[in-house]
């Protein structure tokens, strides 16, 4: 029995929920960093933060959808759980690494301005 369609559905639901939740948190808390880069222009800061959020969603959800191509055939429920757990953990690790790289770059840029 091929369980790939079921796996695709669960994987996309899980990763999309994680990506949206992390994106909202970063969007709400990211205004401080953007405001430090562009002082005295709150409207521009808000729009820049919205563009960053949109890019984040497009990049991560697009990557999740593209990884479906590389899945092997899933024949059992234990293999289904294993594949979904591994693929979801990979996405979470990528999001974490991207976040820390962004914070590092923003911090270095702000320090250069000061």
C-alpha positions in Angstrom: 0.0 0.0 0.0 1.4 3.4 -1.1 1.0 6.0 1.7 2.8 8.9 -0.1 -0.3 11.0 -0.6 -1.2 10.7 3.1 2.4 11.6 4.0 2.4 14.6 1.6 -0.8 15.9 3.2 0.4 15.5 6.8 3.9 16.9 6.0 2.5 20.0 4.2 0.0 20.7 7.0 2.6 20.3 9.8 5.3 22.3 8.1 2.9 25.1 6.9 1.6 25.5 10.5 5.1 25.7 11.9 6.3 28.1 9.2 3.2 30.4 9.7 3.6 30.4 13.5 7.3 31.2 13.4 6.7 33.8 10.7 4.1 35.6 12.9 6.4 35.6 15.9 9.3 36.9 13.9 7.1 39.5 12.2 5.7 40.8 15.5 9.1 41.0 17.2 11.1 42.0 14.1 9.8 45.6 14.1 12.4 46.5 16.7 15.3 45.4 14.4 13.9 47.0 11.3 13.2 50.3 13.2 16.8 50.3 14.3 17.9 50.1 10.7 15.5 52.8 9.4 14.9 55.2 12.3 12.1 57.9 12.1 10.3 56.1 9.3 7.8 53.8 11.0 5.6 53.3 7.9 8.7 52.2 5.8 9.7 49.9 8.7 6.3 48.3 8.8 6.2 47.7 5.0 9.8 46.4 5.0 8.9 43.9 7.7 5.8 42.8 5.7 8.0 42.2 2.7 10.5 40.2 4.8 7.5 38.1 6.1 6.2 37.5 2.6 9.7 36.4 1.4 10.0 34.1 4.4 6.7 32.4 3.6 7.4 32.0 -0.1 10.9 30.7 0.5 10.1 28.2 3.2 6.7 26.9 2.0 8.1 26.7 -1.6 11.0 24.7 -0.3 8.7 22.3 1.5 6.6 21.8 -1.6 9.8 21.2 -3.7 11.1 18.5 -1.3 8.1 16.3 -2.1 9.8 15.3 -5.3 12.6 13.5 -3.5 10.4 11.3 -1.3 10.8 7.5 -1.7 7.7 5.3 -1.7 6.2 4.9 1.7 4.9 1.4 2.4 4.1 1.3 6.1 2.8 3.6 8.8 6.1 3.4 10.7 8.0 4.5 7.7 5.4 7.3 7.2 6.0 8.6 10.7 9.8 8.3 10.3 9.8 10.2 7.0 7.4 13.0 8.2 9.5 13.4 11.4 12.8 13.6 9.5 11.5 16.0 6.9 9.8 18.2 9.4 12.9 18.3 11.6 15.0 19.3 8.6 12.7 22.2 7.9 12.8 23.3 11.5 16.6 23.2 11.5 16.7 25.3 8.2 14.4 27.9 9.7 16.6 28.1 12.9 19.8 28.5 10.9 18.2 31.2 8.7 17.0 33.1 11.7 20.4 33.1 13.4 22.1 34.2 10.1 19.6 37.0 9.8 20.1 38.2 13.3 23.9 38.0 12.9 23.8 40.0 9.7 21.4 42.6 11.1 23.5 43.0 14.3 26.7 43.5 12.2 25.0 46.0 10.0 23.6 48.0 13.0 27.0 47.9 14.7 28.6 49.3 11.5 26.1 52.2 11.5 26.8 53.1 15.1 
